[in-house]
């Protein structure tokens, strides 16, 4: 189905710019997601069509918004500890780099991870699309087992804190703690998803998501509370060149891109879960004290900073962007929508072409134009992410960090109430101490992704 019709290159470029600016805004403002703009644009599309704005241009705005968002959402995750569902696992290593004085470098690494993911995704798009068009029918019947295998890998590779002389069996204790954290967070997820109908947002801006209070509590406020208890302060930030080795950068881009591209084909699996997969290929553990695994001592970069934390920032950013790109490919190849942005694009283009309630088929010309939109948006987003990341600390450094932590926690709570109501606030309050269990247990915080994994596994069993 040819969906583009008679198009104008200048209007496409203007649409890219509008979507890019929306993505910058949604990425920088906690609680605002690409889905909010996507739903708004779908609702406004009939009126926009009346003014001569083709549905294709609206789809370009939505796509550009989703890509730009994946670049910029790392900034509040690192500097404010306010993650969205895609960047939740980036908070701990990113926050550690911030406190080590390398917050700006973490932003640059994230921008590099996202940009590299765009390039690598374009390289693997054809072989991966061909492969998944064949294996997808088999995979969709075994989603639960795939997720169970992921959980097994998470627990099996958990070694906890390395302490000299602790004994060869000590790592089993940490595996037990990992299972406990997974089950506790999973139980919270089951309760929250079962009762999410109780959400009564004060501000109705798109469909409310229970993931906002869950992930803000587990991965945002929990880390801020720990910073308060340990009297952390933001030190002066270093702006030296990136010191992470080229090998680690390339590996981070590849692992993140592959993980993000794979889960984009699977139902009920977000890029946050893909980040769990990518995490398994980064050698350094992110326990609460910054200690490494046994046999991993001394693996730091030229600045003496944990190279694994930096590589993970590259990887998780690649996951986020690759997942957004391959959501478009999945729509084209298997006719499935795997994100709010893809649902919106499908609705806008489908309505214009008489496909109501079904899934559109993207022709080659349309897909190539969309790829061009992705490349241009990524180019703009790379530089703006770095520019903002290099300057945001100037504002934050003038503020007392303890007061800033308290302010952000209160802000997160108010945001949760605004977008999910008082039931969301209850979930947020419960999630915060659960998120603090990981550093208490000395295990990876990624085990708290049981909040999503356990409900999804039980749904597909």
C-alpha positions as CSV (number, residue, x, y, z in Angstrom):
1,X,0.0,0.0,0.0
2,X,1.5,3.3,-1.1
3,X,0.9,5.7,1.8
4,X,2.8,8.8,1.0
5,X,0.9,10.2,-2.0
6,X,2.2,13.6,-3.3
7,X,4.6,14.7,-0.7
8,X,6.7,17.9,-0.3
9,X,10.3,17.6,0.9
10,X,10.1,21.0,2.7
11,X,7.0,19.9,4.6
12,X,8.7,16.6,5.5
13,X,11.6,18.6,6.9
14,X,9.3,20.9,8.8
15,X,7.4,17.8,10.2
16,X,10.8,16.3,11.3
17,X,11.6,19.6,13.1
18,X,8.3,19.7,14.9
19,X,8.5,16.0,16.0
20,X,12.1,16.6,17.1
21,X,11.1,19.5,19.3
22,X,8.3,17.5,20.8
23,X,10.8,14.7,21.5
24,X,13.2,17.2,23.2
25,X,10.4,18.4,25.4
26,X,9.0,14.9,26.3
27,X,12.6,13.6,26.9
28,X,13.5,16.4,29.3
29,X,10.2,16.7,31.2
30,X,9.6,13.7,33.6
31,X,6.2,12.1,33.2
32,X,5.7,13.2,29.6
33,X,6.1,10.4,27.1
34,X,6.0,10.1,23.4
35,X,2.7,8.3,23.7
36,X,1.2,11.5,25.1
37,X,2.0,13.4,21.9
38,X,1.1,10.4,19.7
39,X,-2.4,10.2,21.2
40,X,-2.9,13.9,20.9
41,X,-1.8,13.9,17.2
42,X,-4.1,11.0,16.4
43,X,-7.0,12.9,18.0
44,X,-6.1,16.1,16.1
45,X,-5.4,14.3,12.7
46,X,-8.9,14.8,11.3
47,X,-8.8,18.5,11.9
48,X,-5.2,18.7,10.6
49,X,-6.3,16.9,7.4
50,X,-9.0,19.5,7.0
51,X,-6.3,22.1,6.8
52,X,-4.4,20.1,4.1
53,X,-1.9,18.4,6.4
54,X,-1.5,14.9,5.0
55,X,-1.6,11.9,7.4
56,X,1.9,11.0,6.3
57,X,3.3,14.3,7.7
58,X,1.5,13.5,11.0
59,X,3.1,10.1,11.0
60,X,6.5,11.7,10.4
61,X,6.0,14.0,13.4
62,X,5.1,11.0,15.6
63,X,8.1,9.0,14.4
64,X,10.5,11.9,14.8
65,X,9.2,12.6,18.3
66,X,9.7,8.9,19.4
67,X,13.4,8.9,18.1
68,X,14.3,12.3,19.6
69,X,12.8,11.2,23.0
70,X,15.1,8.2,23.1
71,X,18.2,10.6,23.0
72,X,17.1,13.2,25.5
73,X,15.4,11.1,28.2
74,X,18.8,10.1,29.7
75,X,19.3,13.7,30.9
76,X,16.6,13.7,33.7
77,X,17.4,10.1,34.4
78,X,21.0,11.0,35.3
79,X,20.7,14.5,36.7
80,X,17.3,14.2,38.5
81,X,17.0,10.5,39.0
82,X,13.6,10.7,37.3
83,X,13.5,7.8,34.7
84,X,10.8,6.9,32.3
85,X,10.1,3.2,31.6
86,X,12.8,3.0,28.9
87,X,15.7,4.5,30.9
88,X,15.0,3.1,34.4
89,X,18.1,0.9,34.5
90,X,20.4,3.7,33.5
91,X,19.7,5.6,36.7
92,X,22.1,3.8,39.0
93,X,25.3,3.8,36.8
94,X,24.4,7.2,35.5
95,X,23.9,8.6,39.0
96,X,27.2,7.1,40.0
97,X,29.0,8.8,37.1
98,X,27.4,12.1,38.1
99,X,28.6,11.8,41.6
100,X,32.1,11.0,40.3
101,X,32.0,14.2,38.3
102,X,31.4,12.5,34.9
103,X,27.7,13.4,34.4
104,X,28.4,15.3,31.2
105,X,30.5,12.4,29.9
106,X,27.6,10.0,30.7
107,X,25.3,12.1,28.5
108,X,27.8,12.2,25.7
109,X,28.2,8.4,25.9
110,X,24.4,8.0,25.9
111,X,24.1,10.2,22.8
112,X,26.9,8.2,21.1
113,X,25.1,4.9,22.1
114,X,21.8,6.1,20.6
115,X,23.5,7.5,17.4
116,X,25.6,4.4,17.0
117,X,22.5,2.3,17.4
118,X,20.7,4.1,14.6
119,X,23.7,3.4,12.2
120,X,24.0,-0.3,13.3
121,X,20.3,-0.8,13.1
122,X,20.3,0.3,9.5
123,X,23.0,-2.3,8.8
124,X,21.2,-5.2,10.4
125,X,17.7,-4.2,9.5
126,X,17.4,-6.4,6.3
127,X,18.9,-9.7,7.7
128,X,17.0,-9.3,11.0
129,X,13.7,-8.6,9.3
130,X,14.1,-11.6,7.0
131,X,15.0,-13.8,10.0
132,X,12.2,-12.7,12.2
133,X,9.6,-13.0,9.5
134,X,10.4,-16.7,9.6
135,X,10.9,-17.4,13.3
136,X,8.3,-15.1,14.7
137,X,5.4,-17.6,14.4
138,X,7.4,-20.0,16.6
139,X,8.5,-17.4,19.1
140,X,5.0,-16.0,19.8
141,X,3.9,-19.4,21.1
142,X,6.8,-19.5,23.6
143,X,7.1,-16.0,24.9
144,X,6.7,-17.1,28.6
145,X,9.6,-19.5,28.2
146,X,11.8,-16.9,26.6
147,X,11.2,-14.6,29.6
148,X,11.8,-17.4,32.1
149,X,15.1,-18.0,30.4
150,X,16.0,-14.3,30.7
151,X,15.2,-14.4,34.5
152,X,17.3,-17.6,34.8
153,X,20.3,-15.7,33.2
154,X,19.8,-12.8,35.5
155,X,19.9,-14.9,38.6
156,X,22.6,-17.3,37.4
157,X,25.0,-14.5,36.6
158,X,24.4,-12.7,40.0
159,X,27.5,-12.8,42.1
160,X,26.9,-9.9,44.4
161,X,29.5,-7.9,46.2
162,X,33.1,-9.3,46.0
163,X,34.7,-9.5,49.4
164,X,38.2,-11.1,49.8
165,X,38.0,-14.3,51.8
166,X,34.2,-14.6,51.7
167,X,34.3,-18.2,50.5
168,X,33.3,-20.0,47.2
169,X,29.7,-20.5,48.2
170,X,28.9,-16.9,49.1
171,X,27.6,-16.1,45.6
172,X,24.6,-18.5,46.2
173,X,23.5,-16.2,49.0
174,X,23.4,-13.3,46.5
175,X,21.5,-15.4,44.0
176,X,18.9,-16.0,46.8
177,X,18.7,-12.2,47.4
178,X,18.3,-11.7,43.7
179,X,15.3,-14.1,43.6
180,X,13.8,-12.4,46.6
181,X,14.1,-8.9,45.0
182,X,12.6,-10.3,41.8
183,X,9.7,-11.8,43.5
184,X,9.0,-8.9,45.8
185,X,9.1,-6.4,43.0
186,X,7.1,-8.9,40.8
187,X,4.4,-9.1,43.5
188,X,4.2,-5.3,43.5
189,X,3.9,-5.3,39.8
190,X,1.1,-7.9,39.9
191,X,-0.8,-5.9,42.4
192,X,-0.3,-2.6,40.5
193,X,-1.4,-3.9,37.1
194,X,-4.4,-5.8,38.6
195,X,-5.6,-2.6,40.4
196,X,-4.5,0.0,37.8
197,X,-8.2,0.8,37.1
198,X,-8.1,2.7,40.5
199,X,-5.9,5.4,38.9
200,X,-7.7,8.7,38.8
201,X,-5.3,11.3,37.3
202,X,-5.7,14.9,38.2
203,X,-4.5,15.8,34.7
204,X,-5.9,13.8,31.9
205,X,-3.1,13.9,29.3
206,X,-3.3,10.6,27.4
207,X,-3.8,7.2,29.0
208,X,-2.3,7.0,32.5
209,X,0.4,4.4,33.0
210,X,1.0,2.5,36.2
211,X,4.6,2.2,35.1
212,X,5.2,5.9,36.1
213,X,4.8,5.4,39.9
214,X,6.3,1.9,39.7
215,X,9.6,2.8,38.0
216,X,9.9,6.3,39.5
217,X,9.8,4.6,42.9
218,X,11.9,1.6,42.2
219,X,14.6,3.3,40.2
220,X,14.2,7.0,40.9
221,X,13.2,8.1,44.3
222,X,14.9,5.0,45.9
223,X,18.3,6.2,44.6
224,X,17.6,9.8,45.7
225,X,16.8,8.6,49.2
226,X,20.0,6.7,49.4
227,X,21.9,9.8,48.3
228,X,20.2,11.7,51.1
229,X,21.1,9.1,53.7
230,X,24.7,9.0,52.5
231,X,24.9,12.9,52.3
232,X,25.9,12.8,48.6
233,X,26.7,16.1,46.8
234,X,27.2,16.8,43.1
235,X,31.0,17.5,42.6
236,X,32.3,19.8,39.9
237,X,31.8,18.1,36.5
238,X,34.7,17.1,34.3
239,X,34.6,17.9,30.6
240,X,37.6,15.9,29.3
241,X,37.3,13.8,26.2
242,X,35.6,10.5,26.5
243,X,38.0,7.9,27.9
244,X,36.0,4.7,27.4
245,X,37.9,2.4,25.0
246,X,36.7,2.1,21.5
247,X,36.2,-1.7,22.0
248,X,33.8,-1.1,24.9
249,X,31.9,1.6,23.0
250,X,31.4,-0.7,20.0
251,X,30.4,-3.6,22.2
252,X,27.9,-1.4,24.0
253,X,26.4,-0.2,20.8
254,X,26.2,-3.7,19.3
255,X,24.8,-5.4,22.5
256,X,22.2,-2.6,23.0
257,X,21.2,-2.5,19.4
258,X,20.8,-6.3,19.1
259,X,18.9,-6.6,22.4
260,X,16.6,-3.7,21.5
261,X,15.9,-4.9,18.0
262,X,15.1,-8.4,19.1
263,X,12.5,-7.5,21.8
264,X,10.8,-5.1,19.4
265,X,9.3,-8.1,17.7
266,X,7.9,-9.7,20.9
267,X,4.6,-8.7,22.6
268,X,4.5,-7.3,26.1
269,X,8.2,-6.8,26.2
270,X,9.6,-3.2,26.6
271,X,13.0,-1.8,25.9
272,X,13.6,-1.9,29.7
273,X,13.5,-5.7,29.5
274,X,15.9,-5.5,26.5
275,X,18.2,-3.5,28.8
276,X,18.2,-6.4,31.2
277,X,19.5,-8.6,28.4
278,X,22.1,-6.1,27.3
279,X,23.2,-5.9,31.0
280,X,24.2,-9.5,30.9
281,X,27.0,-8.8,28.4
282,X,28.6,-5.9,30.3
283,X,31.3,-7.4,32.6
284,X,31.1,-5.0,35.5
285,X,28.5,-5.4,38.2
286,X,26.6,-2.4,39.4
287,X,26.2,-3.2,43.1
288,X,25.4,-0.5,45.6
289,X,28.9,0.1,46.7
290,X,30.5,0.2,43.3
291,X,32.4,-3.0,43.8
292,X,33.0,-5.4,41.0
293,X,32.6,-9.1,40.5
294,X,35.3,-11.6,41.6
295,X,38.0,-11.5,39.0
296,X,36.9,-8.0,37.8
297,X,39.1,-5.9,40.1
298,X,40.9,-3.0,38.5
299,X,38.8,-2.7,35.4
300,X,38.6,1.0,35.2
301,X,39.2,3.5,32.4
302,X,42.0,6.1,32.2
303,X,40.3,8.3,34.8
304,X,40.0,5.5,37.3
305,X,36.2,5.4,36.8
306,X,34.2,2.3,36.4
307,X,34.4,1.5,32.7
308,X,31.5,-0.9,33.0
309,X,29.1,1.8,34.1
310,X,30.1,3.9,31.1
311,X,29.7,0.9,28.7
312,X,26.2,0.2,30.2
313,X,25.1,3.8,29.5
314,X,26.1,3.3,25.9
315,X,24.3,-0.1,25.8
316,X,21.0,0.9,27.4
317,X,20.8,4.0,25.2
318,X,21.3,1.8,22.2
319,X,18.6,-0.5,23.4
320,X,16.1,2.4,23.7
321,X,16.7,3.8,20.2
322,X,17.0,0.4,18.5
323,X,13.7,-0.7,20.0
324,X,12.0,2.4,18.6
325,X,13.4,1.8,15.1
326,X,12.6,-1.9,15.0
327,X,9.1,-1.2,16.2
328,X,8.6,0.4,12.8
329,X,10.2,-2.6,11.1
330,X,7.9,-5.0,13.0
331,X,4.9,-3.0,11.8
332,X,6.0,-3.4,8.2
333,X,7.2,-7.0,8.3
334,X,4.8,-8.9,10.6
335,X,2.0,-6.3,10.8
336,X,2.2,-5.9,14.6
337,X,2.3,-2.7,16.6
338,X,4.7,-2.9,19.6
339,X,4.6,0.7,20.9
340,X,2.3,3.6,21.4
341,X,4.0,5.5,18.6
342,X,3.5,2.6,16.2
343,X,-0.1,2.3,17.2
344,X,-0.6,6.0,16.5
345,X,1.2,5.8,13.1
346,X,-0.9,2.8,12.2
347,X,-4.1,4.6,13.2
348,X,-3.3,7.8,11.3
349,X,-2.2,6.2,8.1
350,X,-4.8,3.4,8.3
351,X,-7.7,5.8,8.7
352,X,-6.5,7.8,5.7
353,X,-6.4,4.7,3.6
354,X,-9.6,3.1,4.7
355,X,-8.0,0.6,7.1
356,X,-10.1,0.9,10.3
357,X,-9.2,-1.3,13.2
358,X,-6.6,-3.2,11.1
359,X,-2.9,-3.0,10.4
360,X,-1.5,-1.1,7.5
361,X,1.2,-2.5,5.1
362,X,4.1,-0.1,4.6
363,X,5.5,-0.1,1.0
364,X,9.2,0.2,0.4
365,X,9.1,3.8,-0.6
366,X,7.3,4.8,2.6
367,X,9.7,2.7,4.7
368,X,12.7,4.3,3.1
369,X,11.3,7.8,3.7
370,X,10.7,6.9,7.4
371,X,14.3,5.7,7.6
372,X,15.4,9.0,6.3
373,X,13.3,10.7,9.0
374,X,15.0,8.6,11.6
375,X,18.5,9.5,10.4
376,X,17.8,13.2,10.3
377,X,16.2,13.2,13.7
378,X,19.1,11.3,15.1
379,X,21.6,13.8,13.7
380,X,19.8,16.7,15.3
381,X,19.2,14.9,18.6
382,X,22.9,13.8,18.9
383,X,24.1,17.4,19.0
384,X,21.3,18.8,21.1
385,X,21.6,16.0,23.7
386,X,25.3,16.8,24.1
387,X,24.7,20.5,24.3
388,X,22.1,20.3,26.9
389,X,24.1,17.7,28.9
390,X,27.1,19.9,28.9
391,X,25.2,22.8,30.4
392,X,22.5,21.4,32.6
393,X,24.9,21.0,35.5
394,X,25.5,24.8,35.6
395,X,21.9,25.2,36.9
396,X,21.9,22.2,39.2
397,X,25.4,23.0,40.7
398,X,24.0,26.2,42.2
399,X,21.5,24.3,44.2
400,X,22.2,22.4,47.5
401,X,22.1,18.7,46.4
402,X,20.3,17.5,49.5
403,X,17.6,20.1,48.9
404,X,17.6,19.2,45.2
405,X,17.1,15.5,46.1
406,X,14.2,16.4,48.4
407,X,12.7,18.7,45.8
408,X,12.9,16.0,43.1
409,X,11.3,13.4,45.3
410,X,8.5,15.8,46.1
411,X,8.3,16.7,42.4
412,X,8.1,13.0,41.5
413,X,5.4,12.4,44.0
414,X,3.4,15.4,42.7
415,X,3.9,14.2,39.1
416,X,2.6,10.8,40.1
417,X,-0.5,12.2,41.7
418,X,-1.1,14.5,38.7
419,X,-0.8,11.7,36.1
420,X,-2.0,8.6,38.1
421,X,-3.9,9.9,41.1
422,X,-3.6,8.9,44.7
423,X,-3.5,5.2,43.9
424,X,-0.4,5.9,41.9
425,X,1.1,7.8,44.9
426,X,0.5,4.7,47.1
427,X,2.3,2.5,44.5
428,X,5.1,5.1,44.4
429,X,5.5,5.0,48.2
430,X,5.6,1.2,48.3
431,X,8.0,1.0,45.4
432,X,10.6,3.3,46.9
433,X,11.8,1.1,49.8
434,X,11.6,-2.0,47.6
435,X,14.0,-0.2,45.2
436,X,16.4,0.4,48.1
437,X,16.6,-3.4,48.7
438,X,19.1,-3.9,45.9
439,X,22.0,-1.9,47.5
440,X,21.0,-3.4,50.9
441,X,21.3,-7.0,49.4
442,X,24.4,-6.0,47.4
443,X,22.8,-7.3,44.2
444,X,22.0,-5.8,40.8
445,X,19.1,-3.4,40.7
446,X,18.0,-4.9,37.4
447,X,16.5,-7.8,39.4
448,X,13.8,-5.3,40.4
449,X,12.6,-5.5,36.8
450,X,10.6,-8.4,38.1
451,X,8.0,-5.7,38.5
452,X,7.4,-6.1,34.7
453,X,8.8,-9.5,33.9
454,X,6.8,-11.5,36.5
455,X,3.3,-10.1,35.4
456,X,4.2,-10.6,31.7
457,X,5.4,-14.2,32.3
458,X,2.2,-15.1,34.2
459,X,0.1,-13.4,31.5
460,X,1.6,-15.6,28.7
461,X,1.6,-18.9,30.7
